[in-house]
Amino acid sequence: MFTILAFLASFAVASILAILLHGGTRRFVRNRLRYVDAVQKGSAPYLAGGAVFLASLVIVAVLPLVGLGTALTVALAVGSGVAAGARDIRNGTLPIVYGS
């Protein structure tokens, strides 16, 4: 019973982190890295995801509910957020922000 609850808690943590990190990374790339050419390279999502994966391995070693699957999920969310933000810049689908 405890195993099922631990799995569900870990899955919930991974899902929430993936949603928040994908959106935050996409918004950061779209708004702050708009004029950075390195974001437009094809390797940028892989490098960002790899860096987040390596950083999250430290957290995996410390927290009991966070496992290797959570680290991979977070890395994929950041990598896909970088790719989506770069695509938004290329396609010109930037949101209109008033007052900033």
Sequence and secondary structure as in RCSB ss.txt:
>XXXX:A:sequence
MFTILAFLASFAVASILAILLHGGTRRFVRNRLRYVDAVQKGSAPYLAGGAVFLASLVIVAVLPLVGLGTALTVA
LAVGSGVAAGARDIRNGTLPIVYGS
>XXXX:A:secstr
 HHHHHHHHHHHHHHHHHHHHHHHHHHHHHHTSTT GGGGSTTHHHHHHHHHHHHHHHHHHH SS  HHHHHHHH
HHHHHHHHHHHHHHHHT     TT 
